[in-house]
Amino acid sequence: MPRAPTRLFVEQLTVLDAARLDAARGLVGESWIVDVELEGELDAQSMLVDFGEVKRRLKRAIDQNGDHSLLVPARAPQLSLHRTRHEIALRFAAATGAVEHVSPPQAVTLIDADRVDAATLARHLQTRLARELPPNVAALSIRLRHERIAGARYHYSHGLKKHTGRCQRIAHGHRSRLEIRIDGRREPRIEAQWAQRWRDIYLGTREDRVLARNGRWRFEYVSGEGRYALELPASRCDLLDADSTVERIAAHLARRVAAQRPGAAVEVRAYEGVMKGAVARAGART
C-alpha cells in the first residue's frame, strides 16, 4: 500500500509589508501574515525539510518578490505603465484620485491580475517560492492573512530615503494597530478618530514634497537604489517634519494628541505592521 505524503506547516513564516494599488481606495498600505504548508516525501533524515532551512529559503524569496514594494495589478484597466531598463513610471486612475509613481524596477511588483488581494498575491508567490524547495517537496500552499485587531487600525504608506534597505522605496506600507493612553487610561475614541483620519494615508516627509498644486502633492528623492517620485491627492497625505520612521510617527501622534489635552500625559504605542513599533510620550510627565 503506498505511503501517504507527509505534510509540514509553518504558521507566521514572516510578515509581508507592502503597498498596493486599489481601484476604489488608491494607495493602500498592507501587512499580511504568511502561512505555508508543504507536502512530499521524507528525506534521508526522516524530514520533509528542516524548519530552519525552509524559513530561510522561503523568507528570502518573499523578500525578493513583493515585500516592501508597490504591488501593481498588471491587468487593471486603470493602469498605464512605461518601463525601461532602469526605471518604471506608472499612473493608476483610482476612484480617490490618480496615483503616479516613478522608481527603479525592483521597487515595483507586477501581479498578473486585475486587482491585488491576498488571493492574487498568494498565487504570484506560489511558483516563485516553489523553486526554492528541494525535489522531495512536491507541493506548496501559501495563505496570506491579516492580523486580528479588535481596536483601531489604519493603513499607511511611506518611504525612507536614508534607509539602506528596502524601506527606502517611496511607496511601501503597513496595516497597523494604534494605542493611545491619556494619564494612563486607554482612549478608544481618540484611537478611532486617528485611525479614520489616517485610513489609507501617505505619510510624507516635508522636505521631500516638491509640489503642491491643484489639490495634489508630489514627493521626490534620490536614494541608494535610484530616483523615486510619487504624486497623489493631497487629501490622501499627511506631513511629518522628519523622516516617517515609526519612531517619528509615534512622536508626531503623541505631540498632536497632547496639544489637544493641555496638562495631560499622553502615551502613544504606534505599530509598524505586525507585533513591532514604537512608544512615544508627550505632555505633563515627559
Beta strands, then each sheet from edge to edge (+ up, - down):
strand 1: 6-22
strand 2: 26-40
strand 3: 70-73
strand 4: 79-83
strand 5: 88-94
strand 6: 97-103
strand 7: 108-111
strand 8: 137-145
strand 9: 153-158
strand 10: 172-182
strand 11: 185-186
strand 12: 201-205
strand 13: 209-213
strand 14: 216-223
strand 15: 226-233
strand 16: 237-240
strand 17: 265-271
strand 18: 277-283
sheet 1: 7+ 3+ 1+ 2- 8+
sheet 2: 4+ 5- 6+ 15- 14+ 13-
sheet 3: 11+ 10- 9+ 12+ 16+
sheet 4: 11+ 10- 17+ 18-
end
